[in-house]
Amino acid sequence: MIARMNGEGNAPDIGTGDGVGMVIAAGARKAARTWVEETARAMPGYRAAFLAGSTTSLPDDAIVPPWSDTDIVVVIDGKAPAKAGKFRSGGALLEGTFLARASLADPEAVLGSYHAANALATGAILDDPSGWLAGLQSTVRLEFPRRHRVEARCASVRAAVETGLARLSDTGSLAERTQGWVFPTGVMTHILLVAGLHNPTVRRRYETVRELLQAHGRLDLHERLLELLGCRDMDRETVERHLDTVTRLFDAAAPVRADSYRFSSDITAVARSISIDGSRDMIARGFHRESVFWLIVTGSRALQKLQHGLGPVAAASFEDGCTDLLSDLGIVRFGDFVERREQALALLPEVWEAAQDIMDATAEIVP
């Protein structure tokens, strides 16, 4: 999914849909198209809309897992509003993100943005009244697999890792410090996924990068990436225990109103199937270590939502769940975050070399 916008303000009225049920890909895409026609088109400055993410590649009759949402990107002239977030409509779980048209005005800039380039190259246009988006997509699809484009996107991911790790600070709340470490660390997987023309997934990034590295005979590097998180040797029982703790934290935060928190819609009853049930599914399929990344994210986001909605003092009573998980990952003080940062920076050259090897071996990449 394209990186979320930083806009503030109230999200548009998105409706509540018609309940929860089994949805096939054709139904999810129809629900997305209907929402665009009935809701998005009426928004001020509306320009176009397209699907992004895994749903675009599913056969019509494939069942969309309940822990997978259907991503809709709405392009707006002028300043993009806050994201619509996750919501149900037409029986499908949808997520709406808004982009300012100016951010897509330059094809060169789009091709250099690894989230935007992948979303457009693999996305499906839902509505394009002027034909502008189709022209842009055609250009992006043509240039997307060229070697110098892929290398440029990998370089931008590497820069994002380095910049994110450099911002690590001992100020802010426990949740903020945790996210300041875990996100740039997790983005290291995206260097490899981008190199292999894979979707830079969010929740399942460690599972997906394992599949990629296994195909290239580099499972040793996958183990090193898990070691950076601290979960390389974590067994399934321990991960399940932490999932139970994160679930309780999630359920405490879900009904709390926190309009000032940009990821508030990720910690709600409608989104529970993604973070909680999706993590449980990964564990059941043997990817318990790979699920830890999203447990860290979900636990810290739930804690941050509680801080926004209840205040820091009231939210402090919920910190134990996060501190227990961090402790099992080997992080008990801020200095441990710093040590992991240095380990990540030391591993970056090896990750970059592996990315070059993956590009060399990927037949779809052209001169």
N, C-alpha and C positions, 0 to 999 in steps of 0.2 A: 504494500500500500504506500502511496505517496506520503512523505512526511507531513504530519499534521501542521496546520497553520497556527500562528501565534495570536490570531485576532481575539479580541475581547468582545463581550456583549452577549445578549441572549440569543440562543440558537433559534432558528425559524421553527414554526409549528410543523412538526413532522408527522403527527397522527400516531395512532396506536395500533393500527392494523386489525387483523381479524383472528388473532390468537396464534397458538403454537401447534405445530403438527409436522409430519414428515413432508419434506420438500425435495423435489427433484430439481436439477439444474435449470431445466426449461422453465419451471415455475418460479424459481428465484430470479431468473433474468426477466421474466414477465413482470414480476412484482417490482423490480427495479425500474423497468421501463414505465410502468403505470405511475409509480411515485414521481418520476421525472415529469411525466405529462400532466399530472394533476397538481403537483406541488412545486417542483423546482422551476418549471417554466414561468410561474407567476412571481418569482423572486426578482427584486429590482436588479437590473444589470445582467440578467441571465443570458448566457451565450451558447453553451453546449454542455453535454454530459456524456460520460463514458464509464464503462465497467473496467475495473482493474482487479488484480488478484487471481486466486486459484479458480474461482467459479467460471471464469472466461474459457478455461481449457477443458471443462468437464463436458462429456456427452450429454445430450438433452435428457436422457433417462437415468443419468447417474444421480444417486441420492447425495444431497449436500449434507455432510455431517453436522449434527446440531452444534458442534463447537467451531463451525466455520461460518463467518458472515460473508455477505456479498457486498463488495466495495463499490460505491458509486462516487465518482469524482465530478463535481459540478463546477464549471468554469464561469466566472463572474467578471463582467467589466467593472473596473474600479476596485476598491478595497474588498477583499474577501471577508465574509463574516466568520464567526466562530464555527467550528465544525458542528454538523448536526448530531454526530455521535452515533451510537448504536440504537436501533429501534426496530420494531416489527411492523411489517406492512405486507398485506397480501399473503400472510402466513409465513413469510420469509424473514430471516434476521438480516437486516441491512445496516450498512454504516455509510454515512454521508460525510464527505470531505469537500471543502470549497477551496478553489484555487483562483487567484487573480489572473485574468488573461495576460497581464503584463509578464507574469512569470513564465508563460509559454510563448511569448512573442518572438523570441530568438531561438531558432532551431539549434544553433550551436550550443547555447546555454542548456537547452533541454537534453541534448545528446551527452553533455558533460555531467548531468545530474543523474546519478545511478538509480534513484527511485523514480523520477519522472520519465527517464528514457525507457526503463523496463515497463512501466505502467502503460505508456503509449504504444510501445512496440508490440506488446502482447495483449493490449486492451481491446475492448469491443465498443464501438461508438453506439450510444443509445439515442442521441438526438443531436443534430448538427444543422440547424436551420440555414446557416449561411454557407456551409461547406468548408469553412475555414479549418475546422479540426481535422477533417479528412485529409486535407492537403498537408497539414503538419504531420499527421500520422504516417502518411506515405513517405515523407522525407526521413522521418525517424526510423521507420522500418528498413529503409534502404541502407542507411548509414550505421544502424545499431551494431551489426556484427563485424564491422571493420576493425582490424587489430588496433590501430591507433586510437580509435574511439573507446575500445574496451580498456586499453591501458590507461587512458585518461580518466575513465570512471574509477578504475581500481586505485589510481593515485589520489583521487578525491576522497575515496573511502579511507585510505590510509591517513590522509591529512585530517579527516574527521576524528579518527581514533587518537591521533597525536594531540589534536586540539582539545578533545574532550578529556583526555587524561591529564593534560596540563592544567585544566580548570579545577581539578580535584582540590577541595578545600575543607578545612575542619570547621568552617562556619556552617550555619544552617542546622536543620533538624537531622535526626538519624535517618529519616526517609530520604531527605535530599542528599545527604552524604552517600547513602547506599546507591541511589540512582546515578549520582555523579561518578561512581566507580563502575557499576555493572553495565551501563549502556555503552560507553566507549569500549569496554572490554568485549562485550557481545558483538560490537560492530566489526571486530576482527574477522568474524566468520563471513561477513559480507564481502570482504576483499576477495575471498576464495569463490564465493557464490557468483559474484559479478564476473570474475575471470572465466568461469565456466558457463556463462550466459544463463545462469539459474536465477529464479526469482529470489531477491533478497528478503526472505520471509522474516516475520517478526517473532511470533511465539515459538515457531518450530525451527528456528535458525540452526540450533545445534544438531537436531536430528537430520535436517537437510544437508548440512555441511558434512556430516558423517557419511551419508550416502555418496556424496561427491568425492570425498577423500578416499573412501573405500574403493571406488571405481578407479582411482588413480594410484592405488597402492600406498597411501599415506595415512593409514589409520594411526600411526605413531604421532602425527601432528594433531590429530583429533584428540588424542589423550592429553597432549600438552595444552590444548585449548581448555579442556575440562579441568586440568590442573590449575589453570589461572583462576577459574571460578572457585576452586576448592572442593569440587564434587567428584573428582576422578575415582576415588575409592569409596564413594558413598553407596551403601547397599539399598535395595528396594524398600526394606522395612523402614529405614531411617527417612527416606524420601516420602513415603506414605504418611509417616508421623508428621512431617513438616507440612504436607498438603492438608492434613486435618487441621493443623494450627492456622494455616493461611486461610482455609475455608471459614473458620470461626471469625477470623479478622475481617474477611470479605463480607460475611453476612452481617457483621456489626456495622460496617460502613455503608453497605448497599442502600439502606433506607434514609441515610443522612443526606440532607440537602447541602450542597457545597457548590454554588454556581460559580464561585471564583476559581475553582480548581479545573484546569483545562481537560483533565482526564477523568472527570467525574462520571461520565457516561460509561466508562470502562468498568466501574465498580458499582453496578446496579443489578437488580434481579434479572433484567433482560439480557445482560452480558455474562451472567454466571456460567452459562453453558460453555462459553469460550475459555475463560480462565480456569475455572474449577473442573468442569467435566472434561475439557480438552486436556488438561494436565493429567487427570486420572486415566484418560485414554492412552496417552503417551507412556505412562507407567505400566499399564496393562500390556502394552505392545513391546515392553522390554527397554524402553528409552527413559528409564527413571532418572538416570544421570543428566540426560539432555533436557529433561523437564525442569531442572532446578533453576535455570535462568529465568523462566517465567514465574516460578514461585517467588523468587527474589523480587521481581518487578511487581507482581500482584500484591504481595505482602506490603511492600513499601508504598505502593500507590494507595492501598486501602488505608494505611496509617496516615498518609498525607491528606487523604480526603477527610478523615476524622479530624485532623488538625484544622483544616479549613472550615469544617462544618460545626465542630464542637469547641474548638479552641485548643491551644497547645496543652493547657493544664489537664483538661478532661481526656485528651487523646493520649497523654503520657501513660495512662494505665493499660494501654493496649500495646505498648512497645515490646513487652516480653516475647511475644511471638516472633518478632523480627530479630531481636537480639539472640534468641535461641538458634534460629536458622543461621545467622551470621557466625555464631560461635562454632557451630558444626562445620562451617566452611573455613574455619581458622581465622576469623576476623573478630577480635574482641576490643580493639582500640583503633584509633585513627591511623596510627603508625602501620597497622596491618594493611589498610587500604593503600598507603604509600608504597609499601613493599610489593604489593600485587601490581601496582602501576609500573614499578621498575621492571618487574618480571615480564609484564606485557610488552613494554618498550623493547626489552631485550629479545623477545620472540618475534617482533615485527619483521626483521630482515628475513627470517626463515619463512614466515608466512608470505612475504612478498616474492621470495624465490619460488615457493610452491605455486603461487598464483601465475607466475611466468610459465612454469612447466604445464600448468593446466591450460593456459591459453595456447601453448604450442601443440597440445594434444587434442584441442577441441576443433573438430572438423568444420563446424559451422562458422568459425571465425575466419574471415577472409582478409586479404591484404588491403 
